[in-house]
Amino acid sequence: MELLKPKDSRGPVGHGHDQEGLNKLEKKSRGRSLLSFCAFHFLDDGFADSLYLLLPFIAAELHLSFSQVGLLKGAFSASMSFFQFPLSLLGERVGELTVITGGTFGLAGGFLFLSISYTFSTILFSLIFAKGTAGGQHGLSSSLLSRVFEMSGRRAAMGTYNFSGDMGKVCLPFLVAVMINLWSWRQAIFTLAIGGFVAGAILWSLAEKNNVSLPLPRLKEKRTSKAGGWGIRNRKSFSALLTIGIIDIAARTALLTFLPFLLLQKGIPVAQVGFALTLLFAGGAAGKFACGVLAEWLGIIPMVIGTEVLTTVGILSLHFSSPSVIWVLLPFVGVVLNGTSSVLYATVAEIISPTGRSRGYGLYYAITLGSGAISPMIYGYITDSLGLSFTIMSTALMVLFTIPLSRYLSKDNHS
């Protein structure tokens, strides 16, 4: 009996230590997952938004019209939209990490080809290849992280993920702007592409080692899901969310595409345009983080209405202000311009059931990003016909259409 006592007493203690160890491992694994996919997002968004700095240089070198500038940006975004959903389905079969890593290498390869392209057609092809291969990154990473953080911390994780992308929009374009001033835009993009290959290889090695791409068990999800294969719990809420997302991204991409030309028109030197956009992107990074947090306190609807109204005010202010005032306005406009999207991305996970999130996020990103691709093309033709001022002002007013739709985003409508 005395020999059994220590054995029995050690059993529960050992089990407690095992459970505590498992919890620590789980938290560590979740942290590594978040870090890995935030880093992939940092690279993806940083590369993508560097294009806004390059468009004035490409336009000047090839003597492009606003319509052609819009086509380049539109094709870049359209390729991501077109391949978004197929790559989401591919991720379900071969693994999210495989598709995301392949996309990172494809993105770097496209920019490498861009650095040695000297005709409109080859530049167009390089942009389509770059963003088409990387098209699944947002949807697959969002889906995977929403599963990893299914039990708790999902909104904070998604907010951190979105924030990392905006940090990429700040850091990499700033780095490109510095390199352009030191060398040339082609040498800057060549260097960025080589760095992308190296960073992608390192991230793939770390993520593969930590097995961060493994999905959570789906048995419980299948029992609890009532939303079908697409996972949409409330079609009316999803339709409203989708429409707001379409308008928001259409206005944002149109403004970012033609803002450098507005800055040049106001007399800001071309060498300073990159730094001006960096201020805008820095405000956007802060806006995505801050608005995600504020949405928890104030609610989804007040945040959507507030950010969209302030976006209209901010864009109109950029149009009518002097160059010296614009430098002060740019961070503020960045905050409200990007803040809405952070609120919308987290709301997608509340409307779509866990089993359908890869497809649901893929559908949401495909449609909204497709709208963001079409927007610069349309506004390019409008700018050629009616002028840059008309484009900027109509972009500002367009976002006000989201306000009546926001009432359908109430959490009461999600279930």
N, C-alpha and C positions, 0 to 999 in steps of 0.2 A: 504493500500500500504506500509506503514511504517513497518507493522508487517511482510510483506513478504520479505522485504529487507534483514534483518538479516538471515532469513531462506535460501534465495537463496545464500547469501554469504558464509554461513557455509557449504552448500552442496558441492561445488567443493573442499573446503579446507578439509572437512572430507574425500572425495573420494581420494584426494591426499595422505592424511595420511594413509588411508586404503591400497592404492597401495604400498606406501613406506613400510608399515608394512609387506605386503605380500612378497615384494622383500627381506626384511630382513629375514623373515621366510624361504623363498626358499633357500637363501644363507646358512642359518644356517643348514637347512636340508641336503643340498648338502655336507656341511662340515662334518656333523655327518655321512653321508653315507660313505664318503671317509675314515674317521677315523675308522669306524667300520670294513670295509672290508680290510683296511690296517692292522688292528690288527689280523684279521683272517689269512691274508697272512703271517704275521710275524710268527705266530705259525706254520702254515703249512710248510713253507720253512725251518724254524728253526729245526723242528722235522726231516724233510726229510734229511737235510744235516748233521745232527748229525750222521747219519748212516755211513758216510765216516770215522768218528773217530772210530767207533765201529768195522769196518771190520777187521783191524789187530788183535784186541783182540779176536774176534770170530774165526778168522782163526787160531790163535795160540792155542786157547783152544780146538778146534775141529780138528786140524791138517788138514785144508782144502787146496786144490790146488787152483791155480789161476782161473781155470775153475769154481770151486765151488763158489769162491768169486764173480766172474762175474755173476754167476747164481743168487746169493742172491740179488745183486744190480739190475740185469736185471729184476728179477721177481718183485721186489719192484716198479720199474718204469713201468713195463709192466701192472701191475694191475691198476695203475693210468690211463694209456693210454687206456686200455680195457674198463674201466668204465666211461671214460671221456664223451663220447657222450651220452650213456644212461642216465647218471646223468644230463646232460644238458637238455635232453628232459623231465626228471622227474622234473627238476626245473621249466620248463614252466608250469607244471600242478599243483604242490604243493607249489611252491614258492621257489625262490632262497635261501632265508635265512634258510628255513627248511633243505634243502639239504646241505648247507654249514655248518650249526651248527651240523647236524648229522654226517657229515664227520669229523669235529673236534673231536667229542667224539669218533668216530671210530678210528681215528688216535692215540689218547691217549690210547685207549683200546688195540690196537695192540702193542704199545710200552710197555704197562704194562705186556702183555702176553710175550713179548720178554724178559723181565727181569727175567722171571721164566722158560724160555725154555732152555733145555740142549741137544737137539739133532738137527741135521741139518734139519730134516723135520719139527719140531715144530717151529724152527726159521724161516724157509721159509714160513710157514703158517702165522705166526704172522706178517711178513713184507707184505705179500700179503693182509691180512685183513686190516692192518693199512692204506696202501696207496690206496687200492681199494675203501674203504668207503669214503675216502677224495678226490677221483678222480675228482669231479666236481667243486672243489673250484676255480681253476684258470679261467676256462671258464665262469662260472656263475658270478663270481665277476667282471671279465673284461666286460662281456656283460652288466651287470647292471650299472656299473659305466660309461660305454660309453653312455648309455641312459640318465643317470642323468646329465651328462655333454655334452649333445648333442649340445647345442647351443654355448657353449664356454668353454674353459679350458680343453678340453678332453685330449690333449696330456700331459699337465701338470699333470692332475689327474692320467693318466695311468703311467706316469713317477714316480709319488709319490707312487702309488700302487706297482710298480715293486721295487722301492727303499726300501719300507717297508719289502718286502720279503727278500731282500738281507741283511737288518739289522737283520732280524731273523736268517739268515745264519751266521751272525757274532756273535750275542749275545748268542743264545742258544747253538751252539757247543762250544763256549768259556766256558759257564757255565758248560756244560757236561765235558769238559776237566778238569776244576777245580775240579769238584766232583769226577771224576775218580782218580785224584791224591790224593784226601782226603780219598775216600772209595774204591769202585771197579766199574767196568763198569756196572754191574747189579744194584747196589744200585743207581748209577747215573741215569740210565734210568727209574728205578722205581719212583724216585723223580720227574723226568721230566714229566712222565705220569700223576702223581697226580696233578702236576701244570697245565698240559694241560686240565684236567677235570674242575678244578676250573676256569681257564681263559675262557674256552669255555662257561661255564654257565654264567659268568659275561657278556661276549660279547653278548650272545644271549639275555639276559635280557635287555641290553642297546639298541641293535638294534631293538628288538621287540617293545620296548617302543617308539622309535623314528620313527617306521614304515619305516625304510630305505630300506626295500626290495620291497616296492611298485614300480612297473614299471611306466614309463611315459605313457600317452595316446598314442595309436598306430594308431589313425585314420589318422593323418597327414602323418605318416610313410607309411601307405598303399597307400596313394595317390601319394607320391613322389617316392616310390621304383619301380625300373624297372628291378631288378635283379632276381626276382623269389624267390622261397622258400628258397634256399640256400643263397641268398643275395650276390653272387659273381659277381661283376661288370665287371671284366676283368679276364678271365680264364688264359690267358698267364701270367699276372702279379702275379696272385695268385699261379700259378704253380711254377714260379721262386722263389717267396717268400717262398713257402712251401719247395722247394728243398734246399734253403739256410738254412732255419730253421732246416731241417733234418741233414744236414752236420754239422752245428754249434753245435747242441745239442749232436750229436753222438761223436764229438771230445771232447766236454766239459765233458760229463759223463764218457767217457773212461779215460780221464786224471785224473779226480777227484777220480775215483775208484782205479787206480793203482799208483797215486802219493804218497800216504802214504808208499807204498812198495818201491818206488824209494828213498824216504827220509831215510827209514830204511837201504836200501842197501848202501847209502852214509855215514852211520854211525851216523845219527841223532837218539838220544834215543827215544824209543817209547813214553815216557812221554811227549816229546816235539813235537810230530807229531801233536797233537791236536792244539797246539798254532801256529804251522806252517800253518795249514789249516785255522786258524782264520785270519791270515794275508792275505791269499789268498782271503777269503770271504770278508774281509774288503775292499780290493782292488776292488772286484766285486761289492760291494754296491756302492762305489764311481764311478765305471765305468758305472753302469746302470744309475745313475743320471746324470753324466757328459756327457755321450754319447747321452742321450736323449735330453739334452739342445743343444749340439753341432750339432746334426742333424737338428735342426731348423735353424741354421746359415749356416752350410756348405752343407746341403743336405743329402739325404739318401744314394746315391751311394758312395760319397767320404767317408762317415763314415763306411759303410760296408767294402769297400776295405781296408781302413786304419786299422780298428780293426782286420780284418782277417789276414792281412800281419804281423801285430805286434804280433798277437797270435802265428803264426808260429815261429817267431823269439824268442818269450818269452819261448815257450815250449822247443825249441832246446837249449836255454840258460840254462834252468833248468837241462837238461840232461847232459850237458858238464861242468857245473860249480861245484866249490867246495862247501862243506856245508856252509862255512861262507858267500859266495856270494849268495847262494840260499835264505838266509833270507832277503836279500835286493831285490832280484828279485820277490819274491812271491807277494807282493802287486801290482807291475806293471803288472805281468801276470794276476792277478785277474781283473784288470781294463779292459784289452783288451779282456780277455776270456769271460766276461759277458757283455761287452759293446754292442756287436752286437745285442744280444737278445732284449735289450731295444728299439733299433731302429726298429726291426722287429715287436714287439708286437704292437707298435703304428701304424705301417703301415697296419696291419690287418684291423683296423677300417676304413681306407681310401679305402680299396678295397672291403669291405663287407658293404652292405646297412644296415641301422638301424634295419629293421624288421627281418633280418636273422642273427643278430650277435650272439645270443645264440648258434645257430647251426653252424655258421661259425667259431666262436672261438672254439667251441667244436671240430669241424672237424680239425682245425689247431693244437690245443693242442693234440688231440688224435693221429694224425699222427706223429707229431714231437716228442712227448713224447714216442711214440711207438718205434721210431728210437733210442731214448736215452736209451730205455730199452734193445734193441737188441745189441747195441754197446758194453756194458761191457761183455756180453756173448761171442760175437765173439772174442773180444780182450783177453778174458780170455783163450780161446783155443789157440789163437795165441801166447800168452805169455808163456803158457806151452810148446809150440812147438819151438818157435823161440827166446824166451827170452824177458825180460822186456825192454831192450834197444830198440829192434825192435818196440815194441808196442808204446813207447813214441815218437820215431821218425816218425813213420807212422801216428800217431795221429796229429803231428805237420803239416805234409805235406798235410794231407787230407783237411784241411780248405781252402787251396788255390783254390780248385775247385769252391768255391763260387764266386770268382772274375768275371769270364765271365758271370755269371748269374745275377750279380747285375745291369747290364744295363737295365733290364726289370722292375726295381723298380721305374723308373722315374714317377713322378706324372702325367705326360702327358699320361701315359698308364693306369691310374687308372679309368678314366671315360669311 
